[in-house]
Amino acid sequence: MSSRPKDDVRSSEITPEAHYLDRRRFLAAAGGFGAALLAVRGATADTLPAPGKPYGLQPDDKPTPWDDVTGYNNFYEFGTDKADPKANAQAFRTRPWTVKVDGLVAKPADYALEDFLKPSAVEDRIYRHRCVEAWSMVVPWRGIPLADVLKRAQPSPKAKYVEFTTLLDPKQMPGQRSRTIDWPYTEGLRLDEAMHPLAFLATGVYGRTLPNQNGAPLRLVVPWKYGFKGCKSIVRIRLTETQPKTAWNQIASNEYGFYANVNPGVDHPRWSQASERRIGEFLKRKTLMFNGYADQVASLYQGMDLAKNY
């Protein structure tokens, strides 16, 4: 029997994109059922997933085409233009890969990527992705719940935050040869945010292994936050008692807050966040509070001033 990682899908197992979209249409139903989360437990891309719980998708949220999802990216380690990551990341080596989980945990460990995934069930989820530059996509991710990883490490009662760190390797990542960011790239979440069922570690997209330009082999997905929170090519997950420093917050704290919750009422200093343009569409849409996931996550911020804690 093959011992391939669950996220490693052969080309022969890949459903053509057009069929994938047709087979995974999600329709609004009675009682506010906006759309189904697509949940797969160890299935191939040819398996039709069973519908799961609705996670804030809207009836017209159609998956963004593969070419756009994999060709229009922010990944400054490979360049600042949206086309740079695909052009510059093809030779990036993602195997072997080790992820360190440490800090305020009872069971710190260094995981080979394959061992990191084995105890967890791999899932497919479709999430809206909203970038701070006011563009958006709908992305069919494959991966594991972040909470699964954190529970395995057994957080200490003192742990309040989770810090994520990207690989530092200027030889492979040409963007790190510039001082655009104080490398390596770091991001952070409050522990309760990281434990939320929507928080996700992506290992694939469209049922295929995650392309290098999309943050291979492991990236953070937090769908109610702006895209820059999605730390890519993660090599370390550290639990801390104090709020970690994050890359863009250190560069321009007046533009990029620690929380980075999608909020149409709080503009970026250089543009409005009240509307967004979905990649592949001409007309703009109204930006939804928490990117449309308010029913699931608003309780995390009860009593907070979201204009101050942006």
Residue, then its C-alpha position, 0 to 999 in steps of 0.5 A: m500500500s502506498s504511503r504517500p502523504k494525503d495531500d499529494v495527489r497524482s495528476s491522474e487523480i486530478t479532476p479537471e477544473a471545469h468539472y470540479l467547479d460544476r460538481r461543487r456548486f453550493l446553493a442557498a437553501a432555507g433557513g439561511f444555509g448560505a453554502a456548504l463547507l466541502a469536507v473531505r476525510g482522506a479523499t482524492a480529488d475525484t471523490l465528491p465531498a459530503p456537504g458539511k456545515p455552512y461557513g459564511l459563503q454566499p450563494d454567488d461565491k464561485p471558486t476563482p479559476w486555478d490560473d488566477v488562484t495560482g498566478y496572482n499572488n502576494f508572496y514578497e519572498f519571491g518578489t513584490d509584483k503579483a506575477d513574481p511568485k509564480a515566475n520566481a518560485q518554481a525551483f523552490r525546494t519544499r521537501p524535505w520540510t520540518v516544522k518546529v512547534d514550541g514555546l509555551v507547550a507541554k509537548p514541543a517537537d520538530y515535525a517532518l511535514e509528513d508526520f505533521l499531517k499524519p495524525s490529522a484528517v485532511e479536509d477540503r474547504i472553500y473560503r473567501h480570501r480578502c486582500v488588504e489591497a481591496w481584491s478578493m478570491v474564493v479559494p478551494w483549500r486543502g489542509i488541516p485545522l490549526a487547532d489540531v496541531l495546537k492541541r497536539a502540542q498541549p498549550s500551557p495555561k500561560a499561552k495567549y498568542v501563537e507566532f508563525t515564522t516563514l523560512l529564511d533562505p535568501k538563496q532560494m527566495p530572491g525577495q529576501r535579498s532586499r530589505t522590503i521586510d525585516w526577514p523572516y516574515t512573521e505573523g501572529l494570532r491570539l490563541d482563541e483565534a488560532m483555536h477557532p474551527l475556521a483557522f486552517l493550515a493549507t497544504g493544497v489548493y483545488g485538490r492538488t499539492l499546494p504550488n510553491q507560489n501559494g505558500a508551499p508546503l504549509r501556509l496559514v489561512v484565516p478567512w475573516k482576516y486580510g490576506f497578509k495574515g496568511c504566513k506562507s512556507i511556515v517553519r515554526i509555530r511558537l506559543t507565547e504569553t505576549q503579543p508577537k511582533t508581526a512583519w507588516n505591523q512593524i513596517a507600518s503600524n498605522e496601515y497594518g494592525f495586529y488583528a487585521n479583521v476585514n472591516p468595511g468601516v476602517d479604511h486603509p490610509r491610502w484606499s477605502q476598504a468599503s468595497e472589493r473587486r473579485i478577481g475575474e469580475f468587473l464590478k465591485r462588491k460591498t465588503l462584508m464585515f469579517n469577510g462574511y464570517a461574522d456569525q462565526v467569529a464576531s463573539l471573539y471580539q465582543g466589547m472591543d473597539l474594532a476601529k482602534n484594534y484594527 
